[in-house]
Structure formats: C-alpha cells, structure tokens
Amino acid sequence: MDTNSTAHLVGGPRDGSTHDTGGEALVEVEIDGMMHRYIRTTKQHDDDRPLYNYDGMVAPDGGEPGVEDPAARVASPRADAEGHGGTH
C-alpha cells in the first residue's frame, strides 16, 4: 500500500498549497528566515489528502528580545535540528 504524505496547507502564507509532510504531526516551513508552523488535523481534503492548519510564525531561535522573554520561549524543533543555536 502506498502512503501519500502530501497534504493541503490551510491558512498562513502557504494557504491552499500542498506540501510533503512526511506524515509528521507538526510541519515547519521556513520563509524569509522565519518558521511557519502547520499542524495536522483530523480532516481531509476532497482528494483524501490530510489538512494542516496554520499555527503561527516563530523565530528559529525562539523569542525575540523586547517582544517576549526569550528564555521562556521554545525554539523551533526544525531550527534546533539544523543547529541554528539560540538559548531557550
């Protein structure tokens, strides 16, 4: 049985596009140095592909000084895996 990991993104900067999610529950798309998060839903598109809702944008290293407490913000899992550093 073939597994289709292509999903439809709903909301945010990639609204209406498709993306290879690899079946992950959380997908992060980097756009202009910021991480945009999409979360898998239980709903499906008309073509039976899963839908991922937009969950917001975060800086790769977590919080930004002056906006919020950087130490209290969790950085992007993708940014951590790619070694973008930052303290959190």
ChimeraX attribute file (.defattr): number of C-alpha atoms within 10 A of each C-alpha:
attribute: neighborCount
match mode: 1-to-1
recipient: residues
	/A:1	3
	/A:2	4
	/A:3	7
	/A:4	13
	/A:5	13
	/A:6	15
	/A:7	22
	/A:8	23
	/A:9	24
	/A:10	18
	/A:11	15
	/A:12	15
	/A:13	14
	/A:14	16
	/A:15	13
	/A:16	12
	/A:17	11
	/A:18	16
	/A:19	15
	/A:20	12
	/A:21	20
	/A:22	13
	/A:23	14
	/A:24	11
	/A:25	11
	/A:26	16
	/A:27	24
	/A:28	22
	/A:29	16
	/A:30	16
	/A:31	11
	/A:32	6
	/A:33	10
	/A:34	16
	/A:35	23
	/A:36	21
	/A:37	19
	/A:38	24
	/A:39	17
	/A:40	20
	/A:41	11
	/A:42	7
	/A:43	11
	/A:44	14
	/A:45	12
	/A:46	7
	/A:47	8
	/A:48	11
	/A:49	15
	/A:50	21
	/A:51	21
	/A:52	27
	/A:53	18
	/A:54	20
	/A:55	16
	/A:56	14
	/A:57	18
	/A:58	20
	/A:59	17
	/A:60	24
	/A:61	22
	/A:62	24
	/A:63	20
	/A:64	14
	/A:65	9
	/A:66	7
	/A:67	7
	/A:68	11
	/A:69	12
	/A:70	17
	/A:71	14
	/A:72	11
	/A:73	16
	/A:74	15
	/A:75	22
	/A:76	21
	/A:77	16
	/A:78	16
	/A:79	19
	/A:80	14
	/A:81	9
	/A:82	10
	/A:83	11
	/A:84	13
	/A:85	13
	/A:86	14
	/A:87	13
	/A:88	13
